[in-house]
Amino acid sequence: MVEIFAMGSEILEKEKQALTPESGFNLVGIDPFGSAGNTLYLIEHFEKYQDALKAKKERDNPDEYLILYHGAT
């Protein structure tokens, strides 16, 4: 897994695990100014990859950093 840094603070593995769904896909935002352990936030959950990818592409804020986390199973 690639490590991601947000404005110099490492995203904690605990945060990643908390936002990794059992199934489907979570669209997750990164707050570059968030404190350690409080950098990621859930935007929406999707069952299908195509829906999650479409929602990611439709986000209008060019300054927003997004990740898709896929289900653990």
All heavy atoms as a GROMACS GRO file, in nm:
protein
  580
    1MET      N    1   0.084  -0.118   0.000
    1MET     CA    2   0.000   0.000   0.000
    1MET      C    3   0.089   0.124   0.000
    1MET      O    4   0.186   0.132   0.073
    1MET     CB    5  -0.090  -0.002   0.123
    1MET     CG    6  -0.184   0.116   0.130
    1MET     SD    7  -0.293   0.112   0.272
    1MET     CE    8  -0.401  -0.020   0.223
    2VAL      N    9   0.055   0.221  -0.080
    2VAL     CA   10   0.131   0.345  -0.089
    2VAL      C   11   0.096   0.435   0.028
    2VAL      O   12  -0.019   0.453   0.063
    2VAL     CB   13   0.098   0.418  -0.222
    2VAL    CG1   14   0.166   0.552  -0.228
    2VAL    CG2   15   0.136   0.332  -0.340
    3GLU      N   16   0.197   0.490   0.091
    3GLU     CA   17   0.174   0.584   0.201
    3GLU      C   18   0.135   0.720   0.144
    3GLU      O   19   0.192   0.766   0.046
    3GLU     CB   20   0.300   0.600   0.287
    3GLU     CG   21   0.330   0.479   0.370
    3GLU     CD   22   0.219   0.442   0.467
    3GLU    OE1   23   0.162   0.532   0.530
    3GLU    OE2   24   0.190   0.322   0.478
    4ILE      N   25   0.038   0.781   0.208
    4ILE     CA   26  -0.011   0.911   0.162
    4ILE      C   27   0.020   1.014   0.270
    4ILE      O   28  -0.003   0.990   0.388
    4ILE     CB   29  -0.163   0.906   0.138
    4ILE    CG1   30  -0.194   0.803   0.030
    4ILE    CG2   31  -0.216   1.042   0.099
    4ILE    CD1   32  -0.339   0.773   0.015
    5PHE      N   33   0.067   1.128   0.229
    5PHE     CA   34   0.095   1.235   0.324
    5PHE      C   35   0.005   1.354   0.292
    5PHE      O   36  -0.014   1.390   0.177
    5PHE     CB   37   0.242   1.278   0.314
    5PHE     CG   38   0.334   1.170   0.362
    5PHE    CD1   39   0.381   1.074   0.275
    5PHE    CD2   40   0.370   1.163   0.495
    5PHE    CE1   41   0.464   0.972   0.319
    5PHE    CE2   42   0.454   1.062   0.540
    5PHE     CZ   43   0.501   0.967   0.452
    6ALA      N   44  -0.051   1.413   0.396
    6ALA     CA   45  -0.138   1.529   0.381
    6ALA      C   46  -0.071   1.645   0.453
    6ALA      O   47  -0.068   1.649   0.575
    6ALA     CB   48  -0.276   1.501   0.439
    7MET      N   49  -0.019   1.738   0.376
    7MET     CA   50   0.046   1.856   0.430
    7MET      C   51   0.144   1.821   0.542
    7MET      O   52   0.144   1.881   0.647
    7MET     CB   53  -0.058   1.957   0.480
    7MET     CG   54  -0.146   2.010   0.369
    7MET     SD   55  -0.047   2.083   0.240
    7MET     CE   56  -0.122   2.240   0.229
    8GLY      N   57   0.223   1.719   0.519
    8GLY     CA   58   0.327   1.684   0.613
    8GLY      C   59   0.284   1.589   0.724
    8GLY      O   60   0.367   1.544   0.800
    9SER      N   61   0.154   1.556   0.736
    9SER     CA   62   0.114   1.462   0.842
    9SER      C   63   0.069   1.332   0.780
    9SER      O   64  -0.013   1.331   0.689
    9SER     CB   65   0.005   1.523   0.930
    9SER     OG   66  -0.122   1.492   0.883
   10GLU      N   67   0.123   1.224   0.828
   10GLU     CA   68   0.094   1.093   0.774
   10GLU      C   69  -0.048   1.050   0.811
   10GLU      O   70  -0.093   1.070   0.923
   10GLU     CB   71   0.194   0.992   0.829
   10GLU     CG   72   0.182   0.856   0.770
   10GLU     CD   73   0.289   0.762   0.822
   10GLU    OE1   74   0.397   0.809   0.860
   10GLU    OE2   75   0.261   0.643   0.824
   11ILE      N   76  -0.119   0.994   0.715
   11ILE     CA   77  -0.251   0.939   0.744
   11ILE      C   78  -0.230   0.809   0.819
   11ILE      O   79  -0.157   0.721   0.774
   11ILE     CB   80  -0.331   0.917   0.615
   11ILE    CG1   81  -0.360   1.051   0.549
   11ILE    CG2   82  -0.460   0.842   0.644
   11ILE    CD1   83  -0.427   1.039   0.414
   12LEU      N   84  -0.294   0.798   0.933
   12LEU     CA   85  -0.274   0.682   1.018
   12LEU      C   86  -0.344   0.559   0.962
   12LEU      O   87  -0.452   0.568   0.906
   12LEU     CB   88  -0.325   0.712   1.158
   12LEU     CG   89  -0.261   0.830   1.229
   12LEU    CD1   90  -0.327   0.854   1.364
   12LEU    CD2   91  -0.112   0.808   1.246
   13GLU      N   92  -0.280   0.445   0.981
   13GLU     CA   93  -0.336   0.318   0.935
   13GLU      C   94  -0.473   0.294   0.997
   13GLU      O   95  -0.562   0.239   0.933
   13GLU     CB   96  -0.239   0.204   0.970
   13GLU     CG   97  -0.276   0.072   0.908
   13GLU     CD   98  -0.270   0.072   0.756
   13GLU    OE1   99  -0.187   0.144   0.697
   13GLU    OE2  100  -0.352   0.001   0.694
   14LYS      N  101  -0.491   0.336   1.122
   14LYS     CA  102  -0.619   0.320   1.190
   14LYS      C  103  -0.731   0.392   1.115
   14LYS      O  104  -0.842   0.343   1.104
   14LYS     CB  105  -0.610   0.377   1.332
   14LYS     CG  106  -0.647   0.279   1.437
   14LYS     CD  107  -0.627   0.318   1.582
   14LYS     CE  108  -0.609   0.461   1.617
   14LYS     NZ  109  -0.600   0.482   1.762
   15GLU      N  110  -0.700   0.511   1.063
   15GLU     CA  111  -0.798   0.588   0.985
   15GLU      C  112  -0.836   0.512   0.858
   15GLU      O  113  -0.953   0.505   0.821
   15GLU     CB  114  -0.740   0.723   0.943
   15GLU     CG  115  -0.763   0.835   1.038
   15GLU     CD  116  -0.720   0.965   0.975
   15GLU    OE1  117  -0.598   0.991   0.969
   15GLU    OE2  118  -0.809   1.041   0.932
   16LYS      N  119  -0.736   0.459   0.790
   16LYS     CA  120  -0.761   0.385   0.666
   16LYS      C  121  -0.850   0.264   0.692
   16LYS      O  122  -0.944   0.239   0.618
   16LYS     CB  123  -0.628   0.339   0.604
   16LYS     CG  124  -0.539   0.450   0.556
   16LYS     CD  125  -0.408   0.390   0.508
   16LYS     CE  126  -0.303   0.493   0.483
   16LYS     NZ  127  -0.175   0.433   0.442
   17GLN      N  128  -0.818   0.190   0.797
   17GLN     CA  129  -0.896   0.072   0.830
   17GLN      C  130  -1.040   0.107   0.866
   17GLN      O  131  -1.133   0.036   0.829
   17GLN     CB  132  -0.830  -0.005   0.944
   17GLN     CG  133  -0.701  -0.071   0.903
   17GLN     CD  134  -0.629  -0.138   1.019
   17GLN    OE1  135  -0.670  -0.128   1.133
   17GLN    NE2  136  -0.519  -0.205   0.987
   18ALA      N  137  -1.059   0.217   0.938
   18ALA     CA  138  -1.193   0.259   0.979
   18ALA      C  139  -1.280   0.295   0.860
   18ALA      O  140  -1.403   0.280   0.864
   18ALA     CB  141  -1.185   0.377   1.076
   19LEU      N  142  -1.219   0.340   0.752
   19LEU     CA  143  -1.295   0.382   0.634
   19LEU      C  144  -1.294   0.279   0.521
   19LEU      O  145  -1.346   0.304   0.414
   19LEU     CB  146  -1.244   0.517   0.584
   19LEU     CG  147  -1.282   0.632   0.677
   19LEU    CD1  148  -1.203   0.757   0.644
   19LEU    CD2  149  -1.431   0.660   0.671
   20THR      N  150  -1.236   0.163   0.547
   20THR     CA  151  -1.240   0.053   0.450
   20THR      C  152  -1.366  -0.028   0.476
   20THR      O  153  -1.382  -0.083   0.585
   20THR     CB  154  -1.116  -0.037   0.463
   20THR    OG1  155  -0.999   0.043   0.440
   20THR    CG2  156  -1.121  -0.151   0.364
   21PRO      N  157  -1.458  -0.032   0.380
   21PRO     CA  158  -1.585  -0.101   0.403
   21PRO      C  159  -1.570  -0.253   0.400
   21PRO      O  160  -1.471  -0.306   0.346
   21PRO     CB  161  -1.671  -0.054   0.286
   21PRO     CG  162  -1.574  -0.028   0.177
   21PRO     CD  163  -1.450   0.026   0.245
   22GLU      N  164  -1.667  -0.322   0.457
   22GLU     CA  165  -1.670  -0.469   0.451
   22GLU      C  166  -1.689  -0.514   0.306
   22GLU      O  167  -1.631  -0.611   0.262
   22GLU     CB  168  -1.785  -0.524   0.536
   22GLU     CG  169  -1.764  -0.506   0.685
   22GLU     CD  170  -1.656  -0.597   0.739
   22GLU    OE1  171  -1.650  -0.714   0.697
   22GLU    OE2  172  -1.578  -0.550   0.823
   23SER      N  173  -1.773  -0.441   0.233
   23SER     CA  174  -1.797  -0.469   0.091
   23SER      C  175  -1.827  -0.338   0.021
   23SER      O  176  -1.852  -0.236   0.086
   23SER     CB  177  -1.915  -0.565   0.074
   23SER     OG  178  -2.033  -0.503   0.120
   24GLY      N  179  -1.821  -0.339  -0.108
   24GLY     CA  180  -1.846  -0.216  -0.184
   24GLY      C  181  -1.728  -0.122  -0.179
   24GLY      O  182  -1.613  -0.164  -0.160
   25PHE      N  183  -1.757   0.008  -0.194
   25PHE     CA  184  -1.652   0.109  -0.206
   25PHE      C  185  -1.691   0.234  -0.127
   25PHE      O  186  -1.806   0.278  -0.132
   25PHE     CB  187  -1.633   0.148  -0.353
   25PHE     CG  188  -1.592   0.032  -0.438
   25PHE    CD1  189  -1.687  -0.053  -0.492
   25PHE    CD2  190  -1.458   0.006  -0.461
   25PHE    CE1  191  -1.651  -0.162  -0.568
   25PHE    CE2  192  -1.420  -0.103  -0.537
   25PHE     CZ  193  -1.517  -0.187  -0.591
   26ASN      N  194  -1.596   0.291  -0.056
   26ASN     CA  195  -1.617   0.418   0.012
   26ASN      C  196  -1.542   0.526  -0.062
   26ASN      O  197  -1.422   0.512  -0.091
   26ASN     CB  198  -1.566   0.412   0.156
   26ASN     CG  199  -1.663   0.346   0.250
   26ASN    OD1  200  -1.779   0.324   0.215
   26ASN    ND2  201  -1.618   0.315   0.370
   27LEU      N  202  -1.612   0.635  -0.092
   27LEU     CA  203  -1.549   0.754  -0.147
   27LEU      C  204  -1.507   0.838  -0.026
   27LEU      O  205  -1.592   0.877   0.055
   27LEU     CB  206  -1.645   0.830  -0.237
   27LEU     CG  207  -1.593   0.959  -0.301
   27LEU    CD1  208  -1.466   0.932  -0.383
   27LEU    CD2  209  -1.700   1.023  -0.387
   28VAL      N  210  -1.378   0.861  -0.013
   28VAL     CA  211  -1.322   0.925   0.106
   28VAL      C  212  -1.247   1.051   0.065
   28VAL      O  213  -1.174   1.053  -0.034
   28VAL     CB  214  -1.225   0.826   0.176
   28VAL    CG1  215  -1.156   0.891   0.294
   28VAL    CG2  216  -1.301   0.702   0.221
   29GLY      N  217  -1.266   1.157   0.142
   29GLY     CA  218  -1.194   1.282   0.120
   29GLY      C  219  -1.077   1.292   0.216
   29GLY      O  220  -1.077   1.231   0.324
   30ILE      N  221  -0.978   1.368   0.175
   30ILE     CA  222  -0.861   1.393   0.260
   30ILE      C  223  -0.862   1.541   0.298
   30ILE      O  224  -0.865   1.628   0.210
   30ILE     CB  225  -0.730   1.363   0.186
   30ILE    CG1  226  -0.728   1.219   0.138
   30ILE    CG2  227  -0.609   1.392   0.276
   30ILE    CD1  228  -0.609   1.188   0.048
   31ASP      N  229  -0.860   1.568   0.427
   31ASP     CA  230  -0.850   1.706   0.476
   31ASP      C  231  -0.703   1.737   0.496
   31ASP      O  232  -0.642   1.689   0.592
   31ASP     CB  233  -0.926   1.721   0.607
   31ASP     CG  234  -0.920   1.861   0.663
   31ASP    OD1  235  -0.852   1.948   0.603
   31ASP    OD2  236  -0.983   1.885   0.768
   32PRO      N  237  -0.642   1.815   0.407
   32PRO     CA  238  -0.498   1.840   0.417
   32PRO      C  239  -0.460   1.919   0.542
   32PRO      O  240  -0.344   1.924   0.579
   32PRO     CB  241  -0.464   1.918   0.290
   32PRO     CG  242  -0.592   1.973   0.242
   32PRO     CD  243  -0.701   1.881   0.292
   33PHE      N  244  -0.558   1.978   0.608
   33PHE     CA  245  -0.531   2.056   0.728
   33PHE      C  246  -0.577   1.984   0.854
   33PHE      O  247  -0.570   2.039   0.964
   33PHE     CB  248  -0.597   2.194   0.718
   33PHE     CG  249  -0.550   2.270   0.598
   33PHE    CD1  250  -0.632   2.283   0.487
   33PHE    CD2  251  -0.423   2.324   0.593
   33PHE    CE1  252  -0.589   2.352   0.374
   33PHE    CE2  253  -0.379   2.392   0.481
   33PHE     CZ  254  -0.461   2.407   0.371
   34GLY      N  255  -0.626   1.861   0.839
   34GLY     CA  256  -0.672   1.784   0.954
   34GLY      C  257  -0.555   1.741   1.042
   34GLY      O  258  -0.443   1.723   0.995
   35SER      N  259  -0.584   1.725   1.168
   35SER     CA  260  -0.482   1.680   1.261
   35SER      C  261  -0.458   1.531   1.243
   35SER      O  262  -0.541   1.460   1.185
   35SER     CB  263  -0.525   1.711   1.405
   35SER     OG  264  -0.648   1.646   1.432
   36ALA      N  265  -0.348   1.483   1.293
   36ALA     CA  266  -0.314   1.341   1.282
   36ALA      C  267  -0.426   1.258   1.343
   36ALA      O  268  -0.475   1.287   1.451
   36ALA     CB  269  -0.183   1.313   1.354
   37GLY      N  270  -0.471   1.159   1.269
   37GLY     CA  271  -0.582   1.076   1.314
   37GLY      C  272  -0.717   1.131   1.278
   37GLY      O  273  -0.820   1.070   1.306
   38ASN      N  274  -0.720   1.248   1.218
   38ASN     CA  275  -0.846   1.312   1.181
   38ASN      C  276  -0.834   1.376   1.043
   38ASN      O  277  -0.877   1.488   1.021
   38ASN     CB  278  -0.882   1.418   1.287
   38ASN     CG  279  -1.026   1.457   1.280
   38ASN    OD1  280  -1.110   1.382   1.231
   38ASN    ND2  281  -1.057   1.575   1.328
   39THR      N  282  -0.772   1.302   0.950
   39THR     CA  283  -0.742   1.354   0.818
   39THR      C  284  -0.842   1.308   0.712
   39THR      O  285  -0.866   1.378   0.615
   39THR     CB  286  -0.600   1.311   0.776
   39THR    OG1  287  -0.511   1.348   0.880
   39THR    CG2  288  -0.556   1.380   0.650
   40LEU      N  289  -0.898   1.189   0.730
   40LEU     CA  290  -0.990   1.132   0.632
   40LEU      C  291  -1.135   1.151   0.675
   40LEU      O  292  -1.164   1.151   0.794
   40LEU     CB  293  -0.963   0.982   0.615
   40LEU     CG  294  -0.822   0.942   0.571
   40LEU    CD1  295  -0.811   0.791   0.566
   40LEU    CD2  296  -0.788   1.004   0.437
   41TYR      N  297  -1.224   1.164   0.576
   41TYR     CA  298  -1.367   1.172   0.607
   41TYR      C  299  -1.446   1.102   0.497
   41TYR      O  300  -1.410   1.107   0.380
   41TYR     CB  301  -1.414   1.317   0.624
   41TYR     CG  302  -1.388   1.406   0.503
   41TYR    CD1  303  -1.487   1.424   0.407
   41TYR    CD2  304  -1.266   1.468   0.486
   41TYR    CE1  305  -1.462   1.505   0.296
   41TYR    CE2  306  -1.242   1.550   0.376
   41TYR     CZ  307  -1.341   1.567   0.281
   41TYR     OH  308  -1.316   1.646   0.172
   42LEU      N  309  -1.552   1.034   0.539
   42LEU     CA  310  -1.636   0.960   0.446
   42LEU      C  311  -1.728   1.055   0.371
   42LEU      O  312  -1.794   1.139   0.432
   42LEU     CB  313  -1.720   0.856   0.522
   42LEU     CG  314  -1.817   0.774   0.436
   42LEU    CD1  315  -1.741   0.686   0.338
   42LEU    CD2  316  -1.907   0.691   0.524
   43ILE      N  317  -1.732   1.041   0.239
   43ILE     CA  318  -1.824   1.119   0.157
   43ILE      C  319  -1.948   1.036   0.129
   43ILE      O  320  -2.060   1.081   0.154
   43ILE     CB  321  -1.756   1.165   0.027
   43ILE    CG1  322  -1.641   1.261   0.062
   43ILE    CG2  323  -1.857   1.230  -0.067
   43ILE    CD1  324  -1.554   1.299  -0.052
   44GLU      N  325  -1.928   0.914   0.079
   44GLU     CA  326  -2.042   0.828   0.046
   44GLU      C  327  -1.996   0.685   0.023
   44GLU      O  328  -1.883   0.661  -0.018
   44GLU     CB  329  -2.112   0.880  -0.080
   44GLU     CG  330  -2.248   0.822  -0.105
   44GLU     CD  331  -2.323   0.892  -0.218
   44GLU    OE1  332  -2.280   1.000  -0.263
   44GLU    OE2  333  -2.424   0.835  -0.262
   45HIS      N  334  -2.088   0.590   0.049
   45HIS     CA  335  -2.061   0.449   0.026
   45HIS      C  336  -2.136   0.404  -0.100
   45HIS      O  337  -2.249   0.445  -0.124
   45HIS     CB  338  -2.108   0.364   0.144
   45HIS     CG  339  -2.094   0.217   0.119
   45HIS    ND1  340  -1.973   0.152   0.130
   45HIS    CD2  341  -2.184   0.125   0.080
   45HIS    CE1  342  -1.991   0.025   0.100
   45HIS    NE2  343  -2.117   0.005   0.068
   46PHE      N  344  -2.071   0.317  -0.180
   46PHE     CA  345  -2.130   0.264  -0.302
   46PHE      C  346  -2.109   0.114  -0.306
   46PHE      O  347  -2.006   0.064  -0.261
   46PHE     CB  348  -2.064   0.325  -0.427
   46PHE     CG  349  -2.079   0.474  -0.434
   46PHE    CD1  350  -1.984   0.557  -0.378
   46PHE    CD2  351  -2.187   0.530  -0.497
   46PHE    CE1  352  -1.996   0.694  -0.385
   46PHE    CE2  353  -2.201   0.667  -0.505
   46PHE     CZ  354  -2.105   0.750  -0.448
   47GLU      N  355  -2.204   0.043  -0.361
   47GLU     CA  356  -2.188  -0.102  -0.379
   47GLU      C  357  -2.111  -0.134  -0.506
   47GLU      O  358  -2.039  -0.233  -0.511
   47GLU     CB  359  -2.324  -0.172  -0.380
   47GLU     CG  360  -2.387  -0.182  -0.243
   47GLU     CD  361  -2.300  -0.255  -0.141
   47GLU    OE1  362  -2.239  -0.358  -0.176
   47GLU    OE2  363  -2.292  -0.208  -0.027
   48LYS      N  364  -2.125  -0.051  -0.608
   48LYS     CA  365  -2.060  -0.078  -0.737
   48LYS      C  366  -1.946   0.020  -0.763
   48LYS      O  367  -1.958   0.140  -0.738
   48LYS     CB  368  -2.161  -0.064  -0.852
   48LYS     CG  369  -2.271  -0.167  -0.847
   48LYS     CD  370  -2.363  -0.148  -0.965
   48LYS     CE  371  -2.476  -0.250  -0.964
   48LYS     NZ  372  -2.567  -0.227  -1.076
   49TYR      N  373  -1.836  -0.034  -0.816
   49TYR     CA  374  -1.719   0.048  -0.849
   49TYR      C  375  -1.754   0.158  -0.948
   49TYR      O  376  -1.710   0.272  -0.934
   49TYR     CB  377  -1.607  -0.041  -0.905
   49TYR     CG  378  -1.488   0.038  -0.950
   49TYR    CD1  379  -1.402   0.095  -0.856
   49TYR    CD2  380  -1.460   0.057  -1.084
   49TYR    CE1  381  -1.291   0.170  -0.895
   49TYR    CE2  382  -1.350   0.130  -1.125
   49TYR     CZ  383  -1.266   0.186  -1.030
   49TYR     OH  384  -1.158   0.261  -1.070
   50GLN      N  385  -1.836   0.125  -1.048
   50GLN     CA  386  -1.872   0.222  -1.151
   50GLN      C  387  -1.942   0.344  -1.089
   50GLN      O  388  -1.917   0.457  -1.130
   50GLN     CB  389  -1.962   0.160  -1.259
   50GLN     CG  390  -1.895   0.054  -1.341
   50GLN     CD  391  -1.900  -0.085  -1.276
   50GLN    OE1  392  -1.938  -0.102  -1.161
   50GLN    NE2  393  -1.860  -0.186  -1.352
   51ASP      N  394  -2.031   0.319  -0.992
   51ASP     CA  395  -2.102   0.430  -0.926
   51ASP      C  396  -2.006   0.516  -0.843
   51ASP      O  397  -2.016   0.638  -0.842
   51ASP     CB  398  -2.214   0.376  -0.837
   51ASP     CG  399  -2.323   0.306  -0.916
   51ASP    OD1  400  -2.337   0.334  -1.038
   51ASP    OD2  401  -2.396   0.224  -0.857
   52ALA      N  402  -1.914   0.451  -0.774
   52ALA     CA  403  -1.817   0.524  -0.692
   52ALA      C  404  -1.725   0.608  -0.780
   52ALA      O  405  -1.698   0.725  -0.750
   52ALA     CB  406  -1.735   0.426  -0.609
   53LEU      N  407  -1.679   0.551  -0.890
   53LEU     CA  408  -1.592   0.624  -0.982
   53LEU      C  409  -1.664   0.742  -1.045
   53LEU      O  410  -1.608   0.852  -1.056
   53LEU     CB  411  -1.539   0.529  -1.090
   53LEU     CG  412  -1.429   0.582  -1.179
   53LEU    CD1  413  -1.308   0.623  -1.098
   53LEU    CD2  414  -1.391   0.477  -1.281
   54LYS      N  415  -1.789   0.722  -1.083
   54LYS     CA  416  -1.869   0.830  -1.141
   54LYS      C  417  -1.886   0.944  -1.041
   54LYS      O  418  -1.869   1.061  -1.076
   54LYS     CB  419  -2.006   0.777  -1.184
   54LYS     CG  420  -2.094   0.881  -1.246
   54LYS     CD  421  -2.228   0.822  -1.286
   54LYS     CE  422  -2.320   0.932  -1.338
   54LYS     NZ  423  -2.455   0.883  -1.360
   55ALA      N  424  -1.917   0.911  -0.916
   55ALA     CA  425  -1.934   1.013  -0.812
   55ALA      C  426  -1.803   1.088  -0.789
   55ALA      O  427  -1.804   1.211  -0.770
   55ALA     CB  428  -1.982   0.948  -0.683
   56LYS      N  429  -1.691   1.016  -0.793
   56LYS     CA  430  -1.560   1.080  -0.775
   56LYS      C  431  -1.535   1.180  -0.887
   56LYS      O  432  -1.490   1.292  -0.863
   56LYS     CB  433  -1.451   0.974  -0.771
   56LYS     CG  434  -1.312   1.030  -0.750
   56LYS     CD  435  -1.208   0.920  -0.746
   56LYS     CE  436  -1.070   0.980  -0.727
   56LYS     NZ  437  -0.966   0.879  -0.735
   57LYS      N  438  -1.565   1.140  -1.010
   57LYS     CA  439  -1.542   1.227  -1.125
   57LYS      C  440  -1.635   1.348  -1.126
   57LYS      O  441  -1.602   1.452  -1.181
   57LYS     CB  442  -1.559   1.148  -1.255
   57LYS     CG  443  -1.446   1.051  -1.279
   57LYS     CD  444  -1.466   0.973  -1.407
   57LYS     CE  445  -1.353   0.876  -1.430
   57LYS     NZ  446  -1.371   0.798  -1.552
   58GLU      N  447  -1.754   1.334  -1.065
   58GLU     CA  448  -1.852   1.443  -1.066
   58GLU      C  449  -1.827   1.547  -0.958
   58GLU      O  450  -1.892   1.652  -0.959
   58GLU     CB  451  -1.993   1.385  -1.050
   58GLU     CG  452  -2.041   1.312  -1.173
   58GLU     CD  453  -2.177   1.247  -1.155
   58GLU    OE1  454  -2.229   1.243  -1.041
   58GLU    OE2  455  -2.231   1.200  -1.257
   59ARG      N  456  -1.736   1.520  -0.866
   59ARG     CA  457  -1.706   1.618  -0.762
   59ARG      C  458  -1.646   1.741  -0.829
   59ARG      O  459  -1.556   1.730  -0.911
   59ARG     CB  460  -1.608   1.562  -0.659
   59ARG     CG  461  -1.654   1.436  -0.588
   59ARG     CD  462  -1.763   1.459  -0.492
   59ARG     NE  463  -1.716   1.531  -0.375
   59ARG     CZ  464  -1.787   1.546  -0.266
   59ARG    NH1  465  -1.906   1.492  -0.256
   59ARG    NH2  466  -1.740   1.616  -0.165
   60ASP      N  467  -1.696   1.860  -0.795
   60ASP     CA  468  -1.658   1.982  -0.865
   60ASP      C  469  -1.539   2.058  -0.807
   60ASP      O  470  -1.488   2.147  -0.871
   60ASP     CB  471  -1.777   2.078  -0.872
   60ASP     CG  472  -1.878   2.037  -0.979
   60ASP    OD1  473  -1.840   1.959  -1.067
   60ASP    OD2  474  -1.992   2.083  -0.972
   61ASN      N  475  -1.497   2.024  -0.688
   61ASN     CA  476  -1.392   2.100  -0.624
   61ASN      C  477  -1.254   2.049  -0.666
   61ASN      O  478  -1.212   1.942  -0.623
   61ASN     CB  479  -1.408   2.092  -0.472
   61ASN     CG  480  -1.311   2.181  -0.398
   61ASN    OD1  481  -1.219   2.235  -0.456
   61ASN    ND2  482  -1.332   2.195  -0.269
   62PRO      N  483  -1.179   2.128  -0.746
   62PRO     CA  484  -1.048   2.081  -0.792
   62PRO      C  485  -0.945   2.074  -0.678
   62PRO      O  486  -0.842   2.009  -0.693
   62PRO     CB  487  -1.006   2.185  -0.896
   62PRO     CG  488  -1.085   2.306  -0.861
   62PRO     CD  489  -1.213   2.259  -0.799
   63ASP      N  490  -0.972   2.139  -0.566
   63ASP     CA  491  -0.880   2.137  -0.452
   63ASP      C  492  -0.908   2.021  -0.357
   63ASP      O  493  -0.843   2.008  -0.254
   63ASP     CB  494  -0.887   2.269  -0.375
   63ASP     CG  495  -0.840   2.385  -0.459
   63ASP    OD1  496  -0.748   2.365  -0.543
   63ASP    OD2  497  -0.894   2.496  -0.444
   64GLU      N  498  -1.008   1.940  -0.389
   64GLU     CA  499  -1.046   1.829  -0.302
   64GLU      C  500  -0.966   1.704  -0.340
   64GLU      O  501  -0.956   1.668  -0.456
   64GLU     CB  502  -1.196   1.802  -0.318
   64GLU     CG  503  -1.251   1.706  -0.219
   64GLU     CD  504  -1.402   1.698  -0.226
   64GLU    OE1  505  -1.457   1.697  -0.338
   64GLU    OE2  506  -1.463   1.692  -0.121
   65TYR      N  507  -0.908   1.640  -0.240
   65TYR     CA  508  -0.832   1.517  -0.260
   65TYR      C  509  -0.922   1.400  -0.224
   65TYR      O  510  -0.977   1.396  -0.114
   65TYR     CB  511  -0.707   1.516  -0.173
   65TYR     CG  512  -0.614   1.632  -0.202
   65TYR    CD1  513  -0.615   1.744  -0.121
   65TYR    CD2  514  -0.529   1.628  -0.312
   65TYR    CE1  515  -0.531   1.852  -0.147
   65TYR    CE2  516  -0.446   1.734  -0.340
   65TYR     CZ  517  -0.446   1.846  -0.256
   65TYR     OH  518  -0.364   1.951  -0.285
   66LEU      N  519  -0.936   1.303  -0.315
   66LEU     CA  520  -1.028   1.192  -0.296
   66LEU      C  521  -0.958   1.058  -0.313
   66LEU      O  522  -0.864   1.044  -0.391
   66LEU     CB  523  -1.143   1.202  -0.397
   66LEU     CG  524  -1.225   1.330  -0.395
   66LEU    CD1  525  -1.320   1.333  -0.513
   66LEU    CD2  526  -1.298   1.344  -0.265
   67ILE      N  527  -1.009   0.958  -0.240
   67ILE     CA  528  -0.960   0.821  -0.249
   67ILE      C  529  -1.081   0.730  -0.254
   67ILE      O  530  -1.183   0.758  -0.193
   67ILE     CB  531  -0.880   0.783  -0.122
   67ILE    CG1  532  -0.763   0.876  -0.100
   67ILE    CG2  533  -0.833   0.639  -0.127
   67ILE    CD1  534  -0.694   0.853   0.033
   68LEU      N  535  -1.069   0.620  -0.328
   68LEU     CA  536  -1.170   0.514  -0.323
   68LEU      C  537  -1.110   0.396  -0.247
   68LEU      O  538  -1.005   0.344  -0.286
   68LEU     CB  539  -1.208   0.467  -0.464
   68LEU     CG  540  -1.302   0.556  -0.543
   68LEU    CD1  541  -1.320   0.501  -0.684
   68LEU    CD2  542  -1.435   0.569  -0.473
   69TYR      N  543  -1.174   0.359  -0.136
   69TYR     CA  544  -1.133   0.240  -0.062
   69TYR      C  545  -1.229   0.128  -0.097
   69TYR      O  546  -1.350   0.145  -0.088
   69TYR     CB  547  -1.136   0.265   0.089
   69TYR     CG  548  -1.019   0.343   0.141
   69TYR    CD1  549  -1.036   0.462   0.210
   69TYR    CD2  550  -0.888   0.298   0.121
   69TYR    CE1  551  -0.928   0.534   0.258
   69TYR    CE2  552  -0.779   0.370   0.167
   69TYR     CZ  553  -0.801   0.487   0.236
   69TYR     OH  554  -0.693   0.558   0.282
   70HIS      N  555  -1.176   0.013  -0.136
   70HIS     CA  556  -1.261  -0.101  -0.172
   70HIS      C  557  -1.275  -0.196  -0.054
   70HIS      O  558  -1.191  -0.197   0.036
   70HIS     CB  559  -1.209  -0.175  -0.296
   70HIS     CG  560  -1.074  -0.233  -0.279
   70HIS    ND1  561  -1.054  -0.358  -0.226
   70HIS    CD2  562  -0.952  -0.185  -0.307
   70HIS    CE1  563  -0.925  -0.383  -0.224
   70HIS    NE2  564  -0.861  -0.280  -0.272
   71GLY      N  565  -1.384  -0.270  -0.056
   71GLY     CA  566  -1.416  -0.362   0.053
   71GLY      C  567  -1.305  -0.462   0.082
   71GLY      O  568  -1.230  -0.501  -0.007
   72ALA      N  569  -1.301  -0.501   0.205
   72ALA     CA  570  -1.196  -0.592   0.252
   72ALA      C  571  -1.216  -0.734   0.199
   72ALA      O  572  -1.123  -0.813   0.197
   72ALA     CB  573  -1.194  -0.594   0.404
   73THR      N  574  -1.338  -0.766   0.155
   73THR     CA  575  -1.363  -0.901   0.107
   73THR      C  576  -1.354  -0.911  -0.042
   73THR      O  577  -1.360  -0.820  -0.114
   73THR     CB  578  -1.503  -0.951   0.150
   73THR    OG1  579  -1.601  -0.859   0.103
   73THR    CG2  580  -1.509  -0.965   0.299
   0.00000   0.00000   0.00000
